[in-house]
């Protein structure tokens, strides 16, 4: 049993601590009008069991079962082979009910070497998917790759679409120098609606707007490469926040979510002695001890890890990947940090706000990364 399998064996019982989640439309608490928004990120290792270049067979079915169990409202996926993108998005829509999704090609570092024996020469993709009402979707250029971006709404006006009488679906594919960007949308229509589109707009509302980015930063690269990639996402988010605020006519700011595989552990996440040992290993491997991304997300983007934001504090997982490091994260707006004096209904009646409740790692060996889960309270 290798160290990764040992981590799974020793910790998988803690998966039972993650509450069952039906959907964001279910009450967070009886009679108090709150909703639970679940966010999940998962690097699926191109749907292969094993770790890194050691492959032990297809795990597509098992990955989907994990995703069904976690039942995300906003989902970030990494390492989807280009030839599997449309299939993956179809499964997210058909089996998980994630009606909007966009896929985008990752950086040059994430092109599979033929020596892997599977998907030779294919560029891996990221996917961002959601149940929320679609505002817009697209791919955000960042270096030689892209982030997958969705702007969706979880306000009260968006939930009404789920009870409509008919639906339609559409796919939009756009070529990029590095691959395709696929946007897939299922738009539910009422009898008064005459058309649908993968970029269909929803009614502007100051309640429940979410800006979601799925990222897979470069690996085995100069530290400035990942910082430049993250900076590109932060600039897009800055403009998107301004646009969302303008279209909504003010009100509560949108929740910004950046989730994925960042390929860099952060010193502040470890006890000093443990970090010293990790730093020695990284130095021997000629890997940077810091790439400045976490600092940039915090200082320039006003974002923090969901583990740090959550009301329910628990020890950080020691690792999220086969290499024994915590490199996967869900970052969210600092405004979602619960306030000490905040009551259960929020401070301002009639104003939606997101509040980070809890975050977990889900221990499984179906990939060489663990899914991360973050629950947010939504006062609608």
N, C-alpha and C positions, 0 to 999 in steps of 0.2 A: 504494500500500500504506500503510494507516494504521499508527500505532505499535503497536496491539494485534496486527495481522497480522504486523508485523515481529518482535515478541517471539516469536510462535509459530514463525516461519520460522527465527529464530536459535537457538532453544532446543529444538525438538522432537526433535533427536537425543538429547538427554539422557533422553528417555522410555525409551530402551533400558537405562538404568541401573536401572530399577525391575524387580525380579525377578519372574518369573512366579509366580503364586500359585494353587495348586489349591484347597485349602480349609484351614480351621484344624485339621482332623483329620490333616493330613499332617505328618510329622515335620519339625521345624525343622532338625534335624541327625541323621544316621543313628545309630540306636542310643542316643540320649541322652534320649529321651522328652520332647522339647520340642515345643510347637506354635507356629505362627505365626498371630496374629490380625491381620487386615487391616482398617483403618478408612479409609473414604473419605468426603469431603464434596464436593458438587458443586451449584452454582447453575446450573440448566439453562436459565435465561432463557426461561421458558415455552415451551421446545422450539423456539426460533427462532434461526436463524443471525443474525449481525449483532451490534450492540452498542447498548445503551441503547434509544433510540426508533428506531434505524435497523435495520429488519428485512429479512432476505434469504431468507426461506423456511423451511419446516418442517424441523426437524433431529431429530425424534423417533428415527428409526432410527439416526442417527449417534450420538446420546447413549447409546442402549442399547448400541451396539457398544463405545463407550468404557467403559461400566460393565462389560460382559462381559470386556473386556481386563483391567480392574483387579481384578475379582472380589472385592468386599468381603465381609467377614463381618459388619461393622456399617456401615451406609450412612446418610448424612445427605443429603437432597435439599432444595433450596429452589426457589421460584418455579414450583410446579406449579399450573396453572390449576384452579379448582374443578371444572370440567366434565371434566377429564382425570384426576382423582385415582383413581377406581376403575380406569380403564384402566392407569394407571401402576403401581398396586399389583399388578394382575394380571400385568403384564409382569415386575415384580421377582420375583414368585413363580414364574411359569411359565418365564421365560427365564434368571433369575439364581439361582434356588433360595433366595431370601430368604423363608423360610416365614412370618415374622411381620412385620407392618408396621402403623404407625399414622400417620395424616395429621391435621394440625391447621391451622386458618386463621391466617394471618399478620396483622400489624397493619394499621391503616387506611392506613398509608403504602404498603402493597403491594396496593392495589386498582387494577387497570389502567384508565387513562384511555381513553375511547373513541377518542381521537386516535391511539392505537397501531395501530388497525385490526385487532387480533386480540383475542379474548376480552374484548370491551368490558364494563367494569364488573365483571369477575370478580375475586374476592379470591384472591390467590395463597396456596398452602399449602406447608407443610413436611412432609416424610416422614422417619420413622425406621424402618429395616428391618434385620432381622438373621437369621442362621442359628441363633443360640443357642436353647436351650430357654426358652420363654416363662415368665416369672414373672408379669408384669403389664404393662399398657400404658395410655396415656392422654394427655391434653392438659394442659399446665401453663399456666394463665393468666399472661400477662405484659403488662400494659398493655392495649392494645386488641387484642392478638393472643395467640398461644399458641406454646409449644414442643411438639414431638412427643416423647413419652417412652416408652422401652422399658426394662424390667428383664429381663435375660436371663442365662442361665447357660452358661458354656463349660467347666464342670468335667467330670470323667470320667463322671459319671452322665448328663450331657446328651447325650453322643455316642451312647449306646446306642439312642436313639430313631430314629436314621437307619437302623438295620437292621431296624426293625419291618416287619410284613407288610402293613399297610394304613394308609390315611390318610384324613382328612376335612378339609374347610375350612369356615370360617364367617366372616361379616362382621358387625360391629356398628357401627351408625351412631347417633351422638348429636348432637342439635342444640345449638348454642351461639348466643349473640346475634350472632356474627360469621360463622357458617357451620357446616358439619358437621365432626364428628370421626369419621373412619372407621378402625376397627381391623380388620385382616384377618389371620386366623390359619390356618395349616395345621398341624394337630396329628397327628403320626404315632402310631399306636396298635399295641401288641402284642396278641396274642390274648387276653390277660388284661384288657385295657382295654375299658371299655364305653361311654365317652363322651368328648367333646372339647369345648373351649370356647375362645373368643378370649382369655379371661383365665385359662386353665388354669394351675394352679400346678405347679411341679416340686418334686422332693424337695429339701429344704433341704440345702445343702452349703456349707462354707466355701471351696470351691475354685471359682474362675472366674466369680464374679458380676460383671456389668457393668451400670452405670446409664448409659443413653445418651440424650442430648438433642439434637435437631435444632432449630436456631434461625435466624431471620432478623430481625435487629434493625432498628428503624426507620431511615429515611433522611431527610435534609433536615429535621431536627428539632432541638429543643434537646438539648444533651448529656445533661441529666438524664433525658430520656426513655429513652435506651438504657441508662443506668445502672440505672434502675428496672426495666427488662425483665430485665437480667442478674441483678439482685438477687433477683427473683422465682424465677428458675431456681435460683440458689444456695440459697435457702431450701428449695425443694423437694428439692434434692439432699441438703442437710443432714439432713432428715427421712428421706429414702430410705436414706441410709447407715446411720442408726440402726436403721431397720426391717430392713434386710438383715442387719446384724450380729446382731440379736436372733433373726431366723428361722434364721440359720445357726449359732447357738450359739457365736459368737465366731469365731476363726480369722482368716485374712487379710482385710483390708478389701476392699470391692468397688472395681473400677476405675470411676471417674467419667469420662465422656466428654461434652464439649460441643462440637459441631461445627456449622459453618455460615458464613453471611455476616454479619459483624459491622459492616460499613459504616463502619469507622473504622481508618485506619492507626495504628500505634503508633510513637512517636518512637524508642524503643530498637532498633527493627528496621532503622534506617537509619544510614549514616554521617552525621556532622554536616553536611557540606556539602550532601549530597543532601536531608537533612531540611529544611534552611534554604530550599532552593528549593521543596520541596513545601509548607512552611508558608506561604510567601509566596503561592503559588497558592491555598491553602485560605483564607487570610485575605481575599484579593480576592473569593473566592466566598462569603464570609461563612459558612464552615464551621468548626466547632470544631476546635482542634488536639488536643484530648483529650476523651474522655467519661468517663474513670475506669473503664471496663469491664475493661480488662486488669489494672489494679491491683486491682480488686475480686475478680476471678477468682483472682488470685494470693494476696492477703492474706486474703480471707474464705473462699475456696473451696479453697485449697491446690491450685490448678490452674496448669499451665504449658503453653505451646505445645509441640506434639509436635516442632517444629523445635528447640526449646531442650532438650527432654528426651532426644532421641535419642542412642544410643551412637555411631552413625556421624554425625559432625558434617560438615556441608557448608554452603556459603554459602546464605543465605536467598534465595528467589526475589525478584526486584526487584518483582514484581507478581503478583497473582492475578486481576486483573480488567481490563476494557477501559480503566478510567480511570488505569491506570499505578500503582496502589497495591496493597499487600498488605492485603486486607481480609477474606479468608477464613482460617479457622483451625480446627485440631483441638486443643482443649485437653484435657488428661488429668491425672489425679491425680499430684501431685508424687511420691508413693510409687513411681511407675513409672520414676523416673529411675534408670538403672543405677548401681550403686555401684562405685567404683574397685576394691575388693577382691573383688567378686563373681565367683565362678567360674561356669561355664556352667550348672551344675545348680542354682544358687541356694544360699542360705545355710542353709536349713532343709529337711531332707528331709521329704517328705510334705506340704508346704505349698505350695499354688499361689500363684504371684505373677506379675504382669505386669511386663514390662520393655520400655521403649521402645527399639526397635532403630534405626529409620531413618524419614525422612520426605521426601517429594518433592512437587513440583508436576508435573502431567502437562499438557504443552503441546498444546492443541488449539483450533481455531477453531469447533467445533460449538456453542459457547455464548459469552457474553461474560465468562465466568469460567472459570478453570482448575480442574479437580478437584485436590484435595489428597489425598495418600495417607500413611498412617502405619502401620507394622508394629510389632506388639508381640510379644515372646516370652512364651509362657504355659508355666509349669512345672506340669504336672498330674501 
